[in-house]
Amino acid sequence: MTATILVVEDELAIQELIALNLKKAGYLVLCADSAEQARKMSNNVLPDLILLDWMLPDLSGLEFARKLRGEERTKNIPIIMLTARTQEHDKISGLDAGADDYVTKPFSPRELLARIKAVLRRRIPEISDDILEVGGLRLDPVTYRVHAETAGKLIELSVGPTEFRLLHFLMAHKERVHTRTQLLNRVWGDHVFIEDRTVDVHIRRLRKLLEQVGKEHLVQTVRGAGYRFSVEKQEESAEL
């Protein structure tokens, strides 16, 4: 899954250099030179990560980070602060404002890419191209294949695109319960306006596919809360 990164940097040369390297690494890139422009872009397309310069013409990156963390829609977006400030108290201020990481200028493109990958892997594991193996299922985001281990054999499942994304997300966040709204936002996208019950339909389809290899129990319903992927046996009372 390709991540979308919003670069908020008012120095054009630095902005272009960062964008070029991000595109070469396979990311989708949006660029803004002010907090206001970044806010408008985030309203149109919710980025997976924000690279945020400390010194902006209209609002400091520190204040903008606090605003992002204070709004429901943007509070969970990973933020990496970019700044020439190297003092310890500045780094602490950036992290206290909600930044996930803090990169000081000048920095190498390789270091920045490594920091981005680390933050995405930690905060949004479903973005990663890493192969997931949980509960006898093996999901490969690169080849778009799902295999199940049963009776000592690996069987490939024919999984549709929506069910694949749903399974990928659930496996990447195993044991965590997600509401229908959360699944809609993270799997379908927060600008897609469909009913919550659509999630139920695709969960049923996913379970039917997994039933072919005796793995349907991995996708569990938590009554009154939502769904989770778990290898732990579920009590009968918690099911539908």
Contacts in CASP RR format, 6 or more apart in sequence:
PFRMAT RR
TARGET T0000
AUTHOR 0000-0000-0000
METHOD contacts of the structure
MODEL  1
MTATILVVEDELAIQELIALNLKKAGYLVLCADSAEQARKMSNNVLPDLI
LLDWMLPDLSGLEFARKLRGEERTKNIPIIMLTARTQEHDKISGLDAGAD
DYVTKPFSPRELLARIKAVLRRRIPEISDDILEVGGLRLDPVTYRVHAET
AGKLIELSVGPTEFRLLHFLMAHKERVHTRTQLLNRVWGDHVFIEDRTVD
VHIRRLRKLLEQVGKEHLVQTVRGAGYRFSVEKQEESAEL
1 126 0 8 1.000
1 127 0 8 1.000
1 129 0 8 1.000
1 141 0 8 1.000
1 165 0 8 1.000
1 168 0 8 1.000
2 26 0 8 1.000
2 27 0 8 1.000
2 28 0 8 1.000
3 27 0 8 1.000
3 28 0 8 1.000
3 48 0 8 1.000
3 49 0 8 1.000
3 120 0 8 1.000
3 124 0 8 1.000
3 127 0 8 1.000
4 27 0 8 1.000
4 28 0 8 1.000
4 29 0 8 1.000
4 30 0 8 1.000
4 45 0 8 1.000
4 46 0 8 1.000
4 47 0 8 1.000
4 48 0 8 1.000
4 49 0 8 1.000
5 22 0 8 1.000
5 27 0 8 1.000
5 28 0 8 1.000
5 29 0 8 1.000
5 30 0 8 1.000
5 47 0 8 1.000
5 48 0 8 1.000
5 49 0 8 1.000
5 50 0 8 1.000
5 51 0 8 1.000
5 116 0 8 1.000
6 30 0 8 1.000
6 31 0 8 1.000
6 32 0 8 1.000
6 38 0 8 1.000
6 41 0 8 1.000
6 42 0 8 1.000
6 47 0 8 1.000
6 49 0 8 1.000
6 50 0 8 1.000
6 51 0 8 1.000
7 15 0 8 1.000
7 18 0 8 1.000
7 19 0 8 1.000
7 22 0 8 1.000
7 29 0 8 1.000
7 30 0 8 1.000
7 31 0 8 1.000
7 32 0 8 1.000
7 51 0 8 1.000
8 32 0 8 1.000
8 33 0 8 1.000
8 34 0 8 1.000
8 35 0 8 1.000
8 38 0 8 1.000
8 50 0 8 1.000
8 51 0 8 1.000
8 52 0 8 1.000
8 53 0 8 1.000
8 56 0 8 1.000
8 61 0 8 1.000
8 64 0 8 1.000
9 15 0 8 1.000
9 18 0 8 1.000
9 31 0 8 1.000
9 32 0 8 1.000
9 33 0 8 1.000
9 51 0 8 1.000
9 53 0 8 1.000
9 82 0 8 1.000
10 33 0 8 1.000
10 34 0 8 1.000
10 53 0 8 1.000
10 55 0 8 1.000
10 56 0 8 1.000
10 57 0 8 1.000
11 53 0 8 1.000
12 33 0 8 1.000
14 53 0 8 1.000
14 105 0 8 1.000
15 31 0 8 1.000
15 33 0 8 1.000
17 109 0 8 1.000
18 51 0 8 1.000
18 109 0 8 1.000
18 112 0 8 1.000
19 29 0 8 1.000
19 31 0 8 1.000
21 109 0 8 1.000
21 112 0 8 1.000
21 113 0 8 1.000
22 29 0 8 1.000
22 113 0 8 1.000
22 116 0 8 1.000
23 29 0 8 1.000
25 113 0 8 1.000
27 116 0 8 1.000
30 41 0 8 1.000
30 45 0 8 1.000
30 47 0 8 1.000
32 38 0 8 1.000
32 41 0 8 1.000
33 56 0 8 1.000
33 57 0 8 1.000
34 56 0 8 1.000
34 57 0 8 1.000
34 58 0 8 1.000
34 59 0 8 1.000
35 56 0 8 1.000
35 58 0 8 1.000
35 59 0 8 1.000
35 61 0 8 1.000
35 63 0 8 1.000
35 64 0 8 1.000
35 67 0 8 1.000
36 58 0 8 1.000
36 59 0 8 1.000
38 50 0 8 1.000
38 52 0 8 1.000
38 64 0 8 1.000
39 64 0 8 1.000
39 67 0 8 1.000
41 47 0 8 1.000
42 50 0 8 1.000
42 68 0 8 1.000
42 74 0 8 1.000
42 77 0 8 1.000
45 191 0 8 1.000
46 73 0 8 1.000
46 74 0 8 1.000
46 77 0 8 1.000
46 189 0 8 1.000
46 190 0 8 1.000
46 191 0 8 1.000
47 77 0 8 1.000
48 77 0 8 1.000
48 78 0 8 1.000
48 120 0 8 1.000
48 124 0 8 1.000
48 127 0 8 1.000
49 77 0 8 1.000
49 78 0 8 1.000
49 79 0 8 1.000
49 80 0 8 1.000
49 116 0 8 1.000
49 119 0 8 1.000
49 120 0 8 1.000
49 123 0 8 1.000
49 124 0 8 1.000
50 68 0 8 1.000
50 77 0 8 1.000
50 78 0 8 1.000
50 79 0 8 1.000
50 80 0 8 1.000
51 80 0 8 1.000
51 82 0 8 1.000
51 112 0 8 1.000
51 116 0 8 1.000
52 61 0 8 1.000
52 64 0 8 1.000
52 65 0 8 1.000
52 79 0 8 1.000
52 80 0 8 1.000
52 81 0 8 1.000
52 82 0 8 1.000
52 99 0 8 1.000
53 61 0 8 1.000
53 81 0 8 1.000
53 82 0 8 1.000
53 83 0 8 1.000
54 60 0 8 1.000
54 61 0 8 1.000
54 62 0 8 1.000
54 81 0 8 1.000
54 82 0 8 1.000
54 83 0 8 1.000
54 84 0 8 1.000
54 85 0 8 1.000
54 94 0 8 1.000
55 61 0 8 1.000
55 83 0 8 1.000
55 84 0 8 1.000
56 64 0 8 1.000
59 67 0 8 1.000
61 81 0 8 1.000
61 97 0 8 1.000
62 81 0 8 1.000
62 93 0 8 1.000
62 94 0 8 1.000
62 97 0 8 1.000
63 97 0 8 1.000
65 79 0 8 1.000
65 81 0 8 1.000
65 94 0 8 1.000
65 97 0 8 1.000
65 98 0 8 1.000
65 99 0 8 1.000
66 97 0 8 1.000
66 98 0 8 1.000
68 74 0 8 1.000
68 75 0 8 1.000
68 77 0 8 1.000
68 79 0 8 1.000
69 75 0 8 1.000
69 97 0 8 1.000
69 98 0 8 1.000
73 190 0 8 1.000
76 123 0 8 1.000
78 100 0 8 1.000
78 119 0 8 1.000
78 120 0 8 1.000
78 123 0 8 1.000
78 124 0 8 1.000
79 98 0 8 1.000
79 99 0 8 1.000
79 100 0 8 1.000
80 99 0 8 1.000
80 100 0 8 1.000
80 101 0 8 1.000
80 102 0 8 1.000
80 103 0 8 1.000
80 115 0 8 1.000
80 116 0 8 1.000
80 119 0 8 1.000
81 94 0 8 1.000
81 97 0 8 1.000
81 99 0 8 1.000
81 101 0 8 1.000
81 102 0 8 1.000
81 103 0 8 1.000
82 103 0 8 1.000
82 105 0 8 1.000
82 107 0 8 1.000
83 90 0 8 1.000
83 102 0 8 1.000
83 103 0 8 1.000
83 104 0 8 1.000
83 105 0 8 1.000
84 104 0 8 1.000
84 105 0 8 1.000
85 91 0 8 1.000
85 104 0 8 1.000
86 104 0 8 1.000
91 102 0 8 1.000
94 102 0 8 1.000
95 102 0 8 1.000
100 119 0 8 1.000
100 122 0 8 1.000
100 123 0 8 1.000
101 115 0 8 1.000
101 118 0 8 1.000
101 119 0 8 1.000
103 111 0 8 1.000
103 112 0 8 1.000
103 115 0 8 1.000
120 127 0 8 1.000
120 128 0 8 1.000
121 127 0 8 1.000
121 128 0 8 1.000
121 130 0 8 1.000
125 172 0 8 1.000
125 173 0 8 1.000
126 168 0 8 1.000
126 169 0 8 1.000
126 172 0 8 1.000
126 173 0 8 1.000
126 186 0 8 1.000
128 141 0 8 1.000
128 172 0 8 1.000
129 141 0 8 1.000
129 142 0 8 1.000
130 141 0 8 1.000
131 138 0 8 1.000
131 139 0 8 1.000
131 140 0 8 1.000
131 141 0 8 1.000
131 142 0 8 1.000
132 138 0 8 1.000
132 139 0 8 1.000
132 141 0 8 1.000
132 168 0 8 1.000
132 171 0 8 1.000
132 172 0 8 1.000
133 139 0 8 1.000
134 171 0 8 1.000
134 174 0 8 1.000
134 218 0 8 1.000
134 229 0 8 1.000
134 231 0 8 1.000
135 215 0 8 1.000
135 218 0 8 1.000
135 231 0 8 1.000
136 148 0 8 1.000
136 149 0 8 1.000
136 215 0 8 1.000
137 146 0 8 1.000
137 147 0 8 1.000
137 148 0 8 1.000
137 149 0 8 1.000
137 167 0 8 1.000
137 171 0 8 1.000
137 210 0 8 1.000
137 215 0 8 1.000
137 218 0 8 1.000
138 146 0 8 1.000
138 147 0 8 1.000
138 148 0 8 1.000
138 149 0 8 1.000
138 154 0 8 1.000
139 145 0 8 1.000
139 146 0 8 1.000
139 164 0 8 1.000
139 167 0 8 1.000
139 168 0 8 1.000
139 171 0 8 1.000
140 146 0 8 1.000
141 168 0 8 1.000
144 164 0 8 1.000
145 156 0 8 1.000
146 156 0 8 1.000
146 157 0 8 1.000
146 159 0 8 1.000
146 164 0 8 1.000
146 167 0 8 1.000
147 154 0 8 1.000
147 155 0 8 1.000
147 156 0 8 1.000
147 157 0 8 1.000
148 154 0 8 1.000
148 155 0 8 1.000
148 157 0 8 1.000
148 210 0 8 1.000
148 213 0 8 1.000
148 214 0 8 1.000
148 215 0 8 1.000
149 155 0 8 1.000
150 213 0 8 1.000
150 214 0 8 1.000
150 215 0 8 1.000
155 212 0 8 1.000
155 213 0 8 1.000
157 209 0 8 1.000
157 210 0 8 1.000
157 212 0 8 1.000
157 213 0 8 1.000
158 209 0 8 1.000
159 167 0 8 1.000
159 206 0 8 1.000
159 209 0 8 1.000
162 187 0 8 1.000
162 188 0 8 1.000
162 202 0 8 1.000
163 202 0 8 1.000
163 205 0 8 1.000
163 206 0 8 1.000
163 209 0 8 1.000
165 187 0 8 1.000
166 183 0 8 1.000
166 187 0 8 1.000
166 202 0 8 1.000
166 203 0 8 1.000
166 206 0 8 1.000
167 206 0 8 1.000
167 219 0 8 1.000
167 229 0 8 1.000
169 178 0 8 1.000
169 183 0 8 1.000
169 186 0 8 1.000
169 187 0 8 1.000
170 178 0 8 1.000
170 219 0 8 1.000
170 227 0 8 1.000
170 228 0 8 1.000
170 229 0 8 1.000
171 229 0 8 1.000
173 229 0 8 1.000
174 228 0 8 1.000
174 229 0 8 1.000
174 230 0 8 1.000
174 231 0 8 1.000
175 228 0 8 1.000
175 229 0 8 1.000
175 230 0 8 1.000
175 232 0 8 1.000
176 228 0 8 1.000
177 222 0 8 1.000
177 225 0 8 1.000
177 226 0 8 1.000
177 227 0 8 1.000
177 228 0 8 1.000
178 186 0 8 1.000
178 226 0 8 1.000
178 227 0 8 1.000
178 228 0 8 1.000
179 225 0 8 1.000
179 226 0 8 1.000
180 196 0 8 1.000
180 197 0 8 1.000
180 199 0 8 1.000
180 200 0 8 1.000
180 226 0 8 1.000
180 227 0 8 1.000
181 196 0 8 1.000
183 199 0 8 1.000
183 227 0 8 1.000
184 190 0 8 1.000
184 192 0 8 1.000
184 194 0 8 1.000
184 196 0 8 1.000
184 198 0 8 1.000
184 199 0 8 1.000
188 194 0 8 1.000
188 198 0 8 1.000
199 227 0 8 1.000
203 219 0 8 1.000
203 221 0 8 1.000
203 227 0 8 1.000
206 219 0 8 1.000
207 216 0 8 1.000
207 219 0 8 1.000
208 216 0 8 1.000
210 216 0 8 1.000
210 218 0 8 1.000
210 219 0 8 1.000
217 233 0 8 1.000
217 234 0 8 1.000
218 229 0 8 1.000
218 230 0 8 1.000
218 231 0 8 1.000
219 227 0 8 1.000
219 228 0 8 1.000
219 229 0 8 1.000
220 227 0 8 1.000
220 228 0 8 1.000
220 229 0 8 1.000
220 230 0 8 1.000
220 234 0 8 1.000
220 238 0 8 1.000
220 239 0 8 1.000
221 227 0 8 1.000
221 238 0 8 1.000
221 239 0 8 1.000
221 240 0 8 1.000
222 228 0 8 1.000
222 238 0 8 1.000
223 237 0 8 1.000
223 238 0 8 1.000
223 239 0 8 1.000
223 240 0 8 1.000
END
